[in-house]
Amino acid sequence: MNEQHMEGKKAKKRPRSKDFIGAEAALRRAAVKARRRAIETTGSVPTWKDGKIVYETEV
């Protein structure tokens, strides 16, 4: 829904599942670990920044 449809309505709070608590942090840790390993093996990791491809050589 766009913002116009949400005006005047409160978002419903759903209880968080125990399975998903900490999942976002775990995904971030996994991404950092994957970038480190890719840099160790290939020397760089391509990423998209400011509309162009940039090759990161450090995490």
Predicted model as a PDB file, atoms N, CA, C, CB and O in Angstrom, pLDDT in the B-factor column:
MODEL        1                                                                  
ATOM      1  N   MET A   1       0.841  -1.187   0.000  1.00 50.00           N  
ATOM      2  CA  MET A   1       0.000   0.000   0.000  1.00 50.00           C  
ATOM      3  C   MET A   1       0.878   1.238   0.000  1.00 50.00           C  
ATOM      4  CB  MET A   1      -0.952   0.005   1.214  1.00 50.00           C  
ATOM      5  O   MET A   1       1.926   1.271   0.644  1.00 50.00           O  
ATOM      6  N   ASN A   2       0.446   2.242  -0.717  1.00 53.00           N  
ATOM      7  CA  ASN A   2       1.221   3.469  -0.693  1.00 53.00           C  
ATOM      8  C   ASN A   2       0.820   4.318   0.509  1.00 53.00           C  
ATOM      9  CB  ASN A   2       1.030   4.256  -1.998  1.00 53.00           C  
ATOM     10  O   ASN A   2      -0.088   3.960   1.260  1.00 53.00           O  
ATOM     11  N   GLU A   3       1.497   5.430   0.679  1.00 54.00           N  
ATOM     12  CA  GLU A   3       1.292   6.250   1.873  1.00 54.00           C  
ATOM     13  C   GLU A   3      -0.122   6.823   1.942  1.00 54.00           C  
ATOM     14  CB  GLU A   3       2.305   7.383   1.906  1.00 54.00           C  
ATOM     15  O   GLU A   3      -0.657   6.999   3.037  1.00 54.00           O  
ATOM     16  N   GLN A   4      -0.737   7.117   0.795  1.00 55.00           N  
ATOM     17  CA  GLN A   4      -2.087   7.684   0.801  1.00 55.00           C  
ATOM     18  C   GLN A   4      -3.083   6.709   1.413  1.00 55.00           C  
ATOM     19  CB  GLN A   4      -2.522   8.055  -0.624  1.00 55.00           C  
ATOM     20  O   GLN A   4      -3.986   7.126   2.139  1.00 55.00           O  
ATOM     21  N   HIS A   5      -2.934   5.433   1.137  1.00 56.00           N  
ATOM     22  CA  HIS A   5      -3.852   4.433   1.668  1.00 56.00           C  
ATOM     23  C   HIS A   5      -3.603   4.173   3.149  1.00 56.00           C  
ATOM     24  CB  HIS A   5      -3.725   3.135   0.885  1.00 56.00           C  
ATOM     25  O   HIS A   5      -4.498   3.707   3.855  1.00 56.00           O  
ATOM     26  N   MET A   6      -2.394   4.470   3.626  1.00 57.00           N  
ATOM     27  CA  MET A   6      -2.045   4.185   5.014  1.00 57.00           C  
ATOM     28  C   MET A   6      -2.392   5.335   5.953  1.00 57.00           C  
ATOM     29  CB  MET A   6      -0.574   3.872   5.120  1.00 57.00           C  
ATOM     30  O   MET A   6      -2.336   5.171   7.171  1.00 57.00           O  
ATOM     31  N   GLU A   7      -2.752   6.506   5.403  1.00 61.00           N  
ATOM     32  CA  GLU A   7      -3.078   7.640   6.253  1.00 61.00           C  
ATOM     33  C   GLU A   7      -4.253   7.304   7.157  1.00 61.00           C  
ATOM     34  CB  GLU A   7      -3.391   8.876   5.406  1.00 61.00           C  
ATOM     35  O   GLU A   7      -5.272   6.789   6.698  1.00 61.00           O  
ATOM     36  N   GLY A   8      -4.110   7.591   8.414  1.00 61.00           N  
ATOM     37  CA  GLY A   8      -5.183   7.369   9.357  1.00 61.00           C  
ATOM     38  C   GLY A   8      -5.288   5.940   9.859  1.00 61.00           C  
ATOM     39  O   GLY A   8      -6.139   5.641  10.696  1.00 61.00           O  
ATOM     40  N   LYS A   9      -4.449   5.068   9.369  1.00 68.00           N  
ATOM     41  CA  LYS A   9      -4.478   3.679   9.812  1.00 68.00           C  
ATOM     42  C   LYS A   9      -3.212   3.377  10.594  1.00 68.00           C  
ATOM     43  CB  LYS A   9      -4.624   2.714   8.612  1.00 68.00           C  
ATOM     44  O   LYS A   9      -2.124   3.829  10.237  1.00 68.00           O  
ATOM     45  N   LYS A  10      -3.363   2.623  11.643  1.00 71.00           N  
ATOM     46  CA  LYS A  10      -2.196   2.220  12.420  1.00 71.00           C  
ATOM     47  C   LYS A  10      -1.698   0.879  11.906  1.00 71.00           C  
ATOM     48  CB  LYS A  10      -2.531   2.140  13.934  1.00 71.00           C  
ATOM     49  O   LYS A  10      -2.487   0.004  11.550  1.00 71.00           O  
ATOM     50  N   ALA A  11      -0.403   0.731  11.873  1.00 71.00           N  
ATOM     51  CA  ALA A  11       0.173  -0.546  11.464  1.00 71.00           C  
ATOM     52  C   ALA A  11      -0.073  -1.572  12.565  1.00 71.00           C  
ATOM     53  CB  ALA A  11       1.698  -0.406  11.165  1.00 71.00           C  
ATOM     54  O   ALA A  11       0.078  -1.275  13.750  1.00 71.00           O  
ATOM     55  N   LYS A  12      -0.448  -2.761  12.167  1.00 78.00           N  
ATOM     56  CA  LYS A  12      -0.693  -3.813  13.143  1.00 78.00           C  
ATOM     57  C   LYS A  12       0.632  -4.408  13.579  1.00 78.00           C  
ATOM     58  CB  LYS A  12      -1.622  -4.904  12.566  1.00 78.00           C  
ATOM     59  O   LYS A  12       1.469  -4.766  12.750  1.00 78.00           O  
ATOM     60  N   LYS A  13       0.811  -4.510  14.871  1.00 79.00           N  
ATOM     61  CA  LYS A  13       2.028  -5.123  15.418  1.00 79.00           C  
ATOM     62  C   LYS A  13       1.780  -6.611  15.566  1.00 79.00           C  
ATOM     63  CB  LYS A  13       2.431  -4.483  16.791  1.00 79.00           C  
ATOM     64  O   LYS A  13       0.872  -7.030  16.284  1.00 79.00           O  
ATOM     65  N   ARG A  14       2.584  -7.402  14.890  1.00 78.00           N  
ATOM     66  CA  ARG A  14       2.478  -8.849  15.027  1.00 78.00           C  
ATOM     67  C   ARG A  14       3.615  -9.320  15.915  1.00 78.00           C  
ATOM     68  CB  ARG A  14       2.515  -9.563  13.636  1.00 78.00           C  
ATOM     69  O   ARG A  14       4.714  -8.769  15.853  1.00 78.00           O  
ATOM     70  N   PRO A  15       3.377 -10.304  16.720  1.00 78.00           N  
ATOM     71  CA  PRO A  15       4.460 -10.836  17.542  1.00 78.00           C  
ATOM     72  C   PRO A  15       5.531 -11.455  16.648  1.00 78.00           C  
ATOM     73  CB  PRO A  15       3.923 -11.881  18.550  1.00 78.00           C  
ATOM     74  O   PRO A  15       5.223 -12.124  15.662  1.00 78.00           O  
ATOM     75  N   ARG A  16       6.788 -11.221  17.005  1.00 77.00           N  
ATOM     76  CA  ARG A  16       7.889 -11.762  16.217  1.00 77.00           C  
ATOM     77  C   ARG A  16       8.090 -13.230  16.551  1.00 77.00           C  
ATOM     78  CB  ARG A  16       9.183 -10.969  16.467  1.00 77.00           C  
ATOM     79  O   ARG A  16       8.071 -13.630  17.715  1.00 77.00           O  
ATOM     80  N   SER A  17       8.281 -14.009  15.526  1.00 80.00           N  
ATOM     81  CA  SER A  17       8.521 -15.429  15.702  1.00 80.00           C  
ATOM     82  C   SER A  17       9.914 -15.636  16.278  1.00 80.00           C  
ATOM     83  CB  SER A  17       8.360 -16.186  14.368  1.00 80.00           C  
ATOM     84  O   SER A  17      10.849 -14.915  15.928  1.00 80.00           O  
ATOM     85  N   LYS A  18      10.052 -16.603  17.147  1.00 78.00           N  
ATOM     86  CA  LYS A  18      11.360 -16.902  17.738  1.00 78.00           C  
ATOM     87  C   LYS A  18      12.358 -17.311  16.671  1.00 78.00           C  
ATOM     88  CB  LYS A  18      11.237 -18.007  18.787  1.00 78.00           C  
ATOM     89  O   LYS A  18      13.563 -17.122  16.841  1.00 78.00           O  
ATOM     90  N   ASP A  19      11.865 -17.872  15.569  1.00 78.00           N  
ATOM     91  CA  ASP A  19      12.753 -18.296  14.485  1.00 78.00           C  
ATOM     92  C   ASP A  19      13.407 -17.110  13.783  1.00 78.00           C  
ATOM     93  CB  ASP A  19      11.982 -19.129  13.472  1.00 78.00           C  
ATOM     94  O   ASP A  19      14.502 -17.245  13.237  1.00 78.00           O  
ATOM     95  N   PHE A  20      12.753 -15.954  13.791  1.00 83.00           N  
ATOM     96  CA  PHE A  20      13.263 -14.805  13.056  1.00 83.00           C  
ATOM     97  C   PHE A  20      14.022 -13.809  13.908  1.00 83.00           C  
ATOM     98  CB  PHE A  20      12.146 -14.114  12.390  1.00 83.00           C  
ATOM     99  O   PHE A  20      14.661 -12.906  13.368  1.00 83.00           O  
ATOM    100  N   ILE A  21      13.971 -13.946  15.211  1.00 82.00           N  
ATOM    101  CA  ILE A  21      14.710 -13.033  16.073  1.00 82.00           C  
ATOM    102  C   ILE A  21      16.199 -13.292  15.852  1.00 82.00           C  
ATOM    103  CB  ILE A  21      14.313 -13.217  17.585  1.00 82.00           C  
ATOM    104  O   ILE A  21      16.668 -14.421  15.993  1.00 82.00           O  
ATOM    105  N   GLY A  22      16.914 -12.267  15.515  1.00 89.00           N  
ATOM    106  CA  GLY A  22      18.345 -12.394  15.275  1.00 89.00           C  
ATOM    107  C   GLY A  22      18.694 -12.802  13.856  1.00 89.00           C  
ATOM    108  O   GLY A  22      19.876 -12.878  13.520  1.00 89.00           O  
ATOM    109  N   ALA A  23      17.708 -13.068  13.013  1.00 91.00           N  
ATOM    110  CA  ALA A  23      17.988 -13.504  11.645  1.00 91.00           C  
ATOM    111  C   ALA A  23      18.681 -12.408  10.832  1.00 91.00           C  
ATOM    112  CB  ALA A  23      16.692 -13.926  10.953  1.00 91.00           C  
ATOM    113  O   ALA A  23      19.597 -12.692  10.060  1.00 91.00           O  
ATOM    114  N   GLU A  24      18.252 -11.174  11.001  1.00 89.00           N  
ATOM    115  CA  GLU A  24      18.864 -10.081  10.241  1.00 89.00           C  
ATOM    116  C   GLU A  24      20.334  -9.923  10.609  1.00 89.00           C  
ATOM    117  CB  GLU A  24      18.112  -8.764  10.490  1.00 89.00           C  
ATOM    118  O   GLU A  24      21.177  -9.745   9.729  1.00 89.00           O  
ATOM    119  N   ALA A  25      20.646  -9.985  11.891  1.00 90.00           N  
ATOM    120  CA  ALA A  25      22.040  -9.885  12.328  1.00 90.00           C  
ATOM    121  C   ALA A  25      22.858 -11.048  11.785  1.00 90.00           C  
ATOM    122  CB  ALA A  25      22.125  -9.848  13.862  1.00 90.00           C  
ATOM    123  O   ALA A  25      24.004 -10.862  11.376  1.00 90.00           O  
ATOM    124  N   ALA A  26      22.283 -12.238  11.778  1.00 93.00           N  
ATOM    125  CA  ALA A  26      22.989 -13.411  11.261  1.00 93.00           C  
ATOM    126  C   ALA A  26      23.262 -13.265   9.764  1.00 93.00           C  
ATOM    127  CB  ALA A  26      22.175 -14.690  11.530  1.00 93.00           C  
ATOM    128  O   ALA A  26      24.332 -13.648   9.290  1.00 93.00           O  
ATOM    129  N   LEU A  27      22.308 -12.718   9.022  1.00 94.00           N  
ATOM    130  CA  LEU A  27      22.515 -12.498   7.589  1.00 94.00           C  
ATOM    131  C   LEU A  27      23.607 -11.470   7.335  1.00 94.00           C  
ATOM    132  CB  LEU A  27      21.215 -12.047   6.928  1.00 94.00           C  
ATOM    133  O   LEU A  27      24.395 -11.612   6.400  1.00 94.00           O  
ATOM    134  N   ARG A  28      23.654 -10.436   8.167  1.00 93.00           N  
ATOM    135  CA  ARG A  28      24.712  -9.424   8.011  1.00 93.00           C  
ATOM    136  C   ARG A  28      26.092 -10.023   8.302  1.00 93.00           C  
ATOM    137  CB  ARG A  28      24.449  -8.220   8.948  1.00 93.00           C  
ATOM    138  O   ARG A  28      27.054  -9.754   7.583  1.00 93.00           O  
ATOM    139  N   ARG A  29      26.182 -10.833   9.355  1.00 96.00           N  
ATOM    140  CA  ARG A  29      27.458 -11.496   9.659  1.00 96.00           C  
ATOM    141  C   ARG A  29      27.878 -12.413   8.522  1.00 96.00           C  
ATOM    142  CB  ARG A  29      27.353 -12.298  10.967  1.00 96.00           C  
ATOM    143  O   ARG A  29      29.054 -12.458   8.162  1.00 96.00           O  
ATOM    144  N   ALA A  30      26.941 -13.132   7.962  1.00 97.00           N  
ATOM    145  CA  ALA A  30      27.242 -14.046   6.857  1.00 97.00           C  
ATOM    146  C   ALA A  30      27.712 -13.276   5.621  1.00 97.00           C  
ATOM    147  CB  ALA A  30      26.005 -14.894   6.513  1.00 97.00           C  
ATOM    148  O   ALA A  30      28.609 -13.731   4.912  1.00 97.00           O  
ATOM    149  N   ALA A  31      27.114 -12.120   5.363  1.00 94.00           N  
ATOM    150  CA  ALA A  31      27.509 -11.310   4.216  1.00 94.00           C  
ATOM    151  C   ALA A  31      28.937 -10.800   4.372  1.00 94.00           C  
ATOM    152  CB  ALA A  31      26.548 -10.135   4.038  1.00 94.00           C  
ATOM    153  O   ALA A  31      29.712 -10.817   3.415  1.00 94.00           O  
ATOM    154  N   VAL A  32      29.283 -10.351   5.566  1.00 95.00           N  
ATOM    155  CA  VAL A  32      30.651  -9.874   5.818  1.00 95.00           C  
ATOM    156  C   VAL A  32      31.651 -11.019   5.641  1.00 95.00           C  
ATOM    157  CB  VAL A  32      30.768  -9.272   7.249  1.00 95.00           C  
ATOM    158  O   VAL A  32      32.706 -10.845   5.032  1.00 95.00           O  
ATOM    159  N   LYS A  33      31.306 -12.183   6.177  1.00 96.00           N  
ATOM    160  CA  LYS A  33      32.181 -13.352   6.056  1.00 96.00           C  
ATOM    161  C   LYS A  33      32.360 -13.734   4.582  1.00 96.00           C  
ATOM    162  CB  LYS A  33      31.603 -14.549   6.855  1.00 96.00           C  
ATOM    163  O   LYS A  33      33.467 -14.068   4.158  1.00 96.00           O  
ATOM    164  N   ALA A  34      31.284 -13.684   3.811  1.00 95.00           N  
ATOM    165  CA  ALA A  34      31.359 -14.022   2.385  1.00 95.00           C  
ATOM    166  C   ALA A  34      32.227 -13.020   1.629  1.00 95.00           C  
ATOM    167  CB  ALA A  34      29.951 -14.069   1.768  1.00 95.00           C  
ATOM    168  O   ALA A  34      33.019 -13.408   0.771  1.00 95.00           O  
ATOM    169  N   ARG A  35      32.081 -11.722   1.947  1.00 94.00           N  
ATOM    170  CA  ARG A  35      32.927 -10.712   1.288  1.00 94.00           C  
ATOM    171  C   ARG A  35      34.396 -10.927   1.619  1.00 94.00           C  
ATOM    172  CB  ARG A  35      32.500  -9.295   1.705  1.00 94.00           C  
ATOM    173  O   ARG A  35      35.253 -10.844   0.740  1.00 94.00           O  
ATOM    174  N   ARG A  36      34.691 -11.207   2.900  1.00 95.00           N  
ATOM    175  CA  ARG A  36      36.089 -11.451   3.289  1.00 95.00           C  
ATOM    176  C   ARG A  36      36.686 -12.621   2.516  1.00 95.00           C  
ATOM    177  CB  ARG A  36      36.185 -11.722   4.797  1.00 95.00           C  
ATOM    178  O   ARG A  36      37.806 -12.543   2.010  1.00 95.00           O  
ATOM    179  N   ARG A  37      35.919 -13.708   2.434  1.00 96.00           N  
ATOM    180  CA  ARG A  37      36.419 -14.893   1.735  1.00 96.00           C  
ATOM    181  C   ARG A  37      36.604 -14.604   0.244  1.00 96.00           C  
ATOM    182  CB  ARG A  37      35.456 -16.081   1.932  1.00 96.00           C  
ATOM    183  O   ARG A  37      37.591 -15.041  -0.346  1.00 96.00           O  
ATOM    184  N   ALA A  38      35.684 -13.889  -0.361  1.00 95.00           N  
ATOM    185  CA  ALA A  38      35.807 -13.550  -1.780  1.00 95.00           C  
ATOM    186  C   ALA A  38      37.036 -12.675  -2.037  1.00 95.00           C  
ATOM    187  CB  ALA A  38      34.540 -12.834  -2.267  1.00 95.00           C  
ATOM    188  O   ALA A  38      37.740 -12.858  -3.029  1.00 95.00           O  
ATOM    189  N   ILE A  39      37.283 -11.729  -1.141  1.00 95.00           N  
ATOM    190  CA  ILE A  39      38.458 -10.863  -1.295  1.00 95.00           C  
ATOM    191  C   ILE A  39      39.742 -11.671  -1.135  1.00 95.00           C  
ATOM    192  CB  ILE A  39      38.422  -9.708  -0.268  1.00 95.00           C  
ATOM    193  O   ILE A  39      40.715 -11.444  -1.854  1.00 95.00           O  
ATOM    194  N   GLU A  40      39.746 -12.615  -0.190  1.00 96.00           N  
ATOM    195  CA  GLU A  40      40.925 -13.464  -0.005  1.00 96.00           C  
ATOM    196  C   GLU A  40      41.215 -14.309  -1.238  1.00 96.00           C  
ATOM    197  CB  GLU A  40      40.735 -14.367   1.204  1.00 96.00           C  
ATOM    198  O   GLU A  40      42.378 -14.517  -1.584  1.00 96.00           O  
ATOM    199  N   THR A  41      40.180 -14.795  -1.900  1.00 96.00           N  
ATOM    200  CA  THR A  41      40.381 -15.704  -3.029  1.00 96.00           C  
ATOM    201  C   THR A  41      40.530 -14.997  -4.369  1.00 96.00           C  
ATOM    202  CB  THR A  41      39.241 -16.661  -3.108  1.00 96.00           C  
ATOM    203  O   THR A  41      41.304 -15.444  -5.215  1.00 96.00           O  
ATOM    204  N   THR A  42      39.801 -13.899  -4.578  1.00 95.00           N  
ATOM    205  CA  THR A  42      39.844 -13.239  -5.881  1.00 95.00           C  
ATOM    206  C   THR A  42      40.512 -11.872  -5.855  1.00 95.00           C  
ATOM    207  CB  THR A  42      38.459 -13.096  -6.413  1.00 95.00           C  
ATOM    208  O   THR A  42      40.887 -11.346  -6.903  1.00 95.00           O  
ATOM    209  N   GLY A  43      40.664 -11.296  -4.679  1.00 95.00           N  
ATOM    210  CA  GLY A  43      41.311  -9.992  -4.560  1.00 95.00           C  
ATOM    211  C   GLY A  43      40.356  -8.816  -4.485  1.00 95.00           C  
ATOM    212  O   GLY A  43      40.746  -7.741  -4.028  1.00 95.00           O  
ATOM    213  N   SER A  44      39.101  -8.993  -4.925  1.00 95.00           N  
ATOM    214  CA  SER A  44      38.135  -7.900  -4.849  1.00 95.00           C  
ATOM    215  C   SER A  44      36.711  -8.447  -4.946  1.00 95.00           C  
ATOM    216  CB  SER A  44      38.393  -6.867  -5.969  1.00 95.00           C  
ATOM    217  O   SER A  44      36.485  -9.599  -5.316  1.00 95.00           O  
ATOM    218  N   VAL A  45      35.762  -7.576  -4.598  1.00 94.00           N  
ATOM    219  CA  VAL A  45      34.345  -7.924  -4.680  1.00 94.00           C  
ATOM    220  C   VAL A  45      33.644  -6.771  -5.383  1.00 94.00           C  
ATOM    221  CB  VAL A  45      33.722  -8.197  -3.253  1.00 94.00           C  
ATOM    222  O   VAL A  45      33.733  -5.628  -4.934  1.00 94.00           O  
ATOM    223  N   PRO A  46      32.942  -7.058  -6.488  1.00 94.00           N  
ATOM    224  CA  PRO A  46      32.211  -5.979  -7.158  1.00 94.00           C  
ATOM    225  C   PRO A  46      30.942  -5.622  -6.382  1.00 94.00           C  
ATOM    226  CB  PRO A  46      31.855  -6.384  -8.604  1.00 94.00           C  
ATOM    227  O   PRO A  46      30.197  -6.505  -5.958  1.00 94.00           O  
ATOM    228  N   THR A  47      30.706  -4.331  -6.202  1.00 92.00           N  
ATOM    229  CA  THR A  47      29.491  -3.839  -5.555  1.00 92.00           C  
ATOM    230  C   THR A  47      28.954  -2.663  -6.350  1.00 92.00           C  
ATOM    231  CB  THR A  47      29.764  -3.430  -4.079  1.00 92.00           C  
ATOM    232  O   THR A  47      29.666  -2.078  -7.166  1.00 92.00           O  
ATOM    233  N   TRP A  48      27.719  -2.324  -6.114  1.00 95.00           N  
ATOM    234  CA  TRP A  48      27.062  -1.214  -6.808  1.00 95.00           C  
ATOM    235  C   TRP A  48      26.990  -0.027  -5.859  1.00 95.00           C  
ATOM    236  CB  TRP A  48      25.635  -1.617  -7.308  1.00 95.00           C  
ATOM    237  O   TRP A  48      26.337  -0.106  -4.818  1.00 95.00           O  
ATOM    238  N   LYS A  49      27.655   1.075  -6.209  1.00 95.00           N  
ATOM    239  CA  LYS A  49      27.626   2.289  -5.384  1.00 95.00           C  
ATOM    240  C   LYS A  49      27.480   3.510  -6.271  1.00 95.00           C  
ATOM    241  CB  LYS A  49      28.902   2.404  -4.518  1.00 95.00           C  
ATOM    242  O   LYS A  49      28.194   3.654  -7.264  1.00 95.00           O  
ATOM    243  N   ASP A  50      26.570   4.377  -5.918  1.00 96.00           N  
ATOM    244  CA  ASP A  50      26.354   5.643  -6.625  1.00 96.00           C  
ATOM    245  C   ASP A  50      26.199   5.450  -8.133  1.00 96.00           C  
ATOM    246  CB  ASP A  50      27.508   6.592  -6.350  1.00 96.00           C  
ATOM    247  O   ASP A  50      26.719   6.239  -8.922  1.00 96.00           O  
ATOM    248  N   GLY A  51      25.489   4.409  -8.524  1.00 96.00           N  
ATOM    249  CA  GLY A  51      25.191   4.206  -9.933  1.00 96.00           C  
ATOM    250  C   GLY A  51      26.291   3.591 -10.764  1.00 96.00           C  
ATOM    251  O   GLY A  51      26.209   3.593 -11.993  1.00 96.00           O  
ATOM    252  N   LYS A  52      27.327   3.059 -10.118  1.00 97.00           N  
ATOM    253  CA  LYS A  52      28.382   2.399 -10.889  1.00 97.00           C  
ATOM    254  C   LYS A  52      28.970   1.239 -10.103  1.00 97.00           C  
ATOM    255  CB  LYS A  52      29.488   3.399 -11.264  1.00 97.00           C  
ATOM    256  O   LYS A  52      28.794   1.133  -8.889  1.00 97.00           O  
ATOM    257  N   ILE A  53      29.668   0.376 -10.818  1.00 97.00           N  
ATOM    258  CA  ILE A  53      30.286  -0.791 -10.194  1.00 97.00           C  
ATOM    259  C   ILE A  53      31.626  -0.381  -9.592  1.00 97.00           C  
ATOM    260  CB  ILE A  53      30.470  -1.946 -11.223  1.00 97.00           C  
ATOM    261  O   ILE A  53      32.459   0.240 -10.253  1.00 97.00           O  
ATOM    262  N   VAL A  54      31.813  -0.739  -8.335  1.00 96.00           N  
ATOM    263  CA  VAL A  54      33.056  -0.441  -7.605  1.00 96.00           C  
ATOM    264  C   VAL A  54      33.619  -1.770  -7.103  1.00 96.00           C  
ATOM    265  CB  VAL A  54      32.806   0.571  -6.402  1.00 96.00           C  
ATOM    266  O   VAL A  54      32.863  -2.598  -6.595  1.00 96.00           O  
ATOM    267  N   TYR A  55      34.904  -1.987  -7.230  1.00 95.00           N  
ATOM    268  CA  TYR A  55      35.529  -3.212  -6.765  1.00 95.00           C  
ATOM    269  C   TYR A  55      36.161  -2.963  -5.395  1.00 95.00           C  
ATOM    270  CB  TYR A  55      36.588  -3.715  -7.784  1.00 95.00           C  
ATOM    271  O   TYR A  55      37.153  -2.244  -5.276  1.00 95.00           O  
ATOM    272  N   GLU A  56      35.563  -3.574  -4.356  1.00 93.00           N  
ATOM    273  CA  GLU A  56      36.062  -3.417  -3.007  1.00 93.00           C  
ATOM    274  C   GLU A  56      37.233  -4.382  -2.797  1.00 93.00           C  
ATOM    275  CB  GLU A  56      34.935  -3.665  -1.968  1.00 93.00           C  
ATOM    276  O   GLU A  56      37.186  -5.536  -3.224  1.00 93.00           O  
ATOM    277  N   THR A  57      38.276  -3.894  -2.136  1.00 93.00           N  
ATOM    278  CA  THR A  57      39.420  -4.745  -1.832  1.00 93.00           C  
ATOM    279  C   THR A  57      39.593  -4.918  -0.330  1.00 93.00           C  
ATOM    280  CB  THR A  57      40.692  -4.164  -2.442  1.00 93.00           C  
ATOM    281  O   THR A  57      40.488  -5.640   0.110  1.00 93.00           O  
ATOM    282  N   GLU A  58      38.749  -4.266   0.462  1.00 88.00           N  
ATOM    283  CA  GLU A  58      38.757  -4.377   1.922  1.00 88.00           C  
ATOM    284  C   GLU A  58      37.326  -4.459   2.423  1.00 88.00           C  
ATOM    285  CB  GLU A  58      39.498  -3.177   2.574  1.00 88.00           C  
ATOM    286  O   GLU A  58      36.401  -3.952   1.789  1.00 88.00           O  
ATOM    287  N   VAL A  59      37.154  -5.114   3.586  1.00 82.00           N  
ATOM    288  CA  VAL A  59      35.819  -5.179   4.193  1.00 82.00           C  
ATOM    289  C   VAL A  59      35.736  -4.144   5.275  1.00 82.00           C  
ATOM    290  CB  VAL A  59      35.512  -6.588   4.762  1.00 82.00           C  
ATOM    291  O   VAL A  59      34.701  -4.014   5.927  1.00 82.00           O  
TER     292      VAL A  59                                                      
ENDMDL                                                                          
END                                                                             
